[in-house]
């Protein structure tokens, strides 16, 4: 049955571990190890997200551990190497997303920020969950039958005047193939974009053609007039 566009809330992890800004360095490492995660959000006393601490934020501590390798005072990683609490080593402010955001929006946010996960917050910035790259890819696990049903639903709902006859929709491994005849071929790009918005669609192969023409049995007379013409 068609489910419509999914949101971050549908795929995110609702139970998420976080640390306070004053959490000590070793406690952060222990928390990551205990929960088998590579990053944790940093929150204040009201559970509002301040930033994110990842393994990359902690690594400068080991990188500059040798006495002969003190970080330059102005080096970007210097503060993290000297930091002792979550607030001192975190990356902030955090790049976040709302639970009602589309998966496409979350994916674009991740790509632009160059991050692997996003804390999910409400309108007040309070932590509600976390969404990762692997979460966003869950939509590609949808069965072909589910995708086909939703594609048909979208076509029937939004493009009622387009087909001359029902469009044949076939889905194989997420690739949607459309065949048949339509009244107006100028709308095919619109149809293709509509199908691509269905979650789980990998690609769209649009093999639709223009309307069928009745054969002209007497070329000298030109095309036959419409039945209602006088």
N, C-alpha and C positions, 0 to 999 in steps of 0.2 A: 504494500500500500504506500502511495507517495507520502513522503515525510516532510518535504519542503527543505529550505536551506537550514543547515545546521549552524549552531553557534559554538563559541568557545565553551560555554557551560555544558554542552553535550559531550565533550571529549576531555575536558580538563581533569586533573587530579584534585578532588575536593579536600582530601585530608593531606595537609602539607605541613612539613616541619619547618620552623623558623627560629631565628635567634634574636635576642635583644641587642641593641646597639652596644651595650656594655659587656657582652659576652667575651670571655677571654680567648686568646688565640687557640690554646690547646683544647678548650671546650668546643670550639667550632670544628676542629679536626675530628674530635671524638664523635660529635653529632653527625657529621658527614659519614663517618665510618659505620656508625651504628645503623643509620637509615639507608645506607648504600646509595647516597646521592653525591653529585659532584658540585652542587651549589645549593645555597639556602638563602631565602629572603631575610633581610634584616628589618625588624619592626620596632616601633616605639611602644610605650606602655598602653597605647590605645589600639595596638595591632595595625597601625598605619605603616605602610611600606616605606622605608627610608632608602634602601638600596639592596644589592645582592652581593653575597660573598661566594666566589667560586674557587675552585682549586687553583686557577690561574692567579687569583688575588693573593693566595697564600704562598705560592711558590717562591716569590722574591725573598722570603724569610730564609729559605734554604739556599737560594741562589747566592746570597751575600753573607752566608754564615761564616766563611773563612775571614779571619782578621785582616788578611791582606786584600780582601775584596770588598771593602766598605763601599756602599753605593754613593756616587757623587751626590752632593747636597741638593742639586737641582734636577737630578734624574727623575723622570716620570714615575719610576718604580721605587724611588727612594722612600717615600712616605709609607708605602706598603711594606717595604722591607723592615722598617723601624716600628711599624704598627703593632700594637699588642691587644687591641680589641676589635670587635666586628666593625664598629663605626669607623675605625682608623684604617682598616684594610679593604673595606667594601668598595664596590663600584656604585656610584650614585650621582645624581638621583636615579632611581630604578626606572627602566623602561617597562611600562605595565600595559595591561589591556583589560577591558571590561568583559564580564561574563556574557553579555549579549552581543558582543562583536562577532562578525562573521569569521569563518576560518580563513578566508582569503585575506581579510584585513590583518588577522594575527600573523599570517605567514609573511605578508609584506612588512609588517612591523619588525619581525624577527630579522628578515633579510636586510632591511635598511640599518638596523642597529647592530647587526653582526653578532647576535646572541643566539643561544640554543634553547632558551626557555624564557617565559614571561610570567611574572607574578600576575594573578588575576585579582582585580580590586573592584570595590563598589564605588559609588559616587563620592564617598568620603575618603577614598584611598585606603580603606581597610582591606586587609588580605582575606581573600575568599578561596583561593586555590592557586594552582600553577599549571601552565600548559607548556608542553615541550614539542620539539619537532616531531618526535614519534607520535605524539597525540594527534597532531594535525594530519598525519599520514594514515590514520585509522580509517578515514573515509574511503580509501582505496581498497579496503577489505570488503566493501559491500558486494553482495551477490549481483551478477549480471541481471538476474530477473528483477531485483529491486530497482536497479538503475533504469531498466527498460520501462517498468511501470511508471516511474516518476517522469521519464522523458515523454511518454505518451500523455500523461496528465498535463504536463506543461504545454505541450503542443495544443491539446484540446482546449485548454483554458485560455491561452493567450493568442492563439492564431487560428481561430475558428474559420475565418474567411480564406485562409491560405490554400488548403488542399482542394484539388478537384475531386479526389477520392482519398480514403484514409492513407496516410503515409505509413510505409512499412518501416518499422524500427527494429533493428537487430543490434544486440550488444554482445561482444566477445572480449573477455579480459578487460573490460572497461572502455573499449573502443566502440563508439556508437556509429552505426551505418544507417543512413536515411536514404530510402529509395522511393520512387513514385513520381507523380506529376502534380504540379502546383499551378495556380492561376497567375501568380505574379512572381517571376524569378528575381525581381529587384529586392524582395524580402528575404531571400535566402541567407544573406549575411546576418540579418537579424535573427533568423531561426537558428543558425549555427551558434551565435553567441548565447542564445537562450539555452540551448542544449548543454553548452559548456559550463553553464552555471550550476548544473545539477551535480551534487556532491558525488565524487567517485568516478566521474567521467575522465578518462585519460586523454581521449582525442575524439574528434568528430569527423567522419567521412560523409560528406554531403553529396550524394549522387542524384539529387532531385532534378527533374527536368521541367520544362514549360508545359502548357496544356496540350493535350492531344488534339490534332486537327483532323477533321473528317476529310477523307480523300475527295479530291475534285475529279469527278468522273468525266467532265467535259471541259478541258483546259481553255477552250475558246470562249466559254461563258464566264470565266473567272470564278472567284470563290462564291459559293452559294450564300444567299442572304440569310440572316437569322430568321427563325420560324415566325417571329412576330413582326417582321418588317413588311412594309407594303410598297 
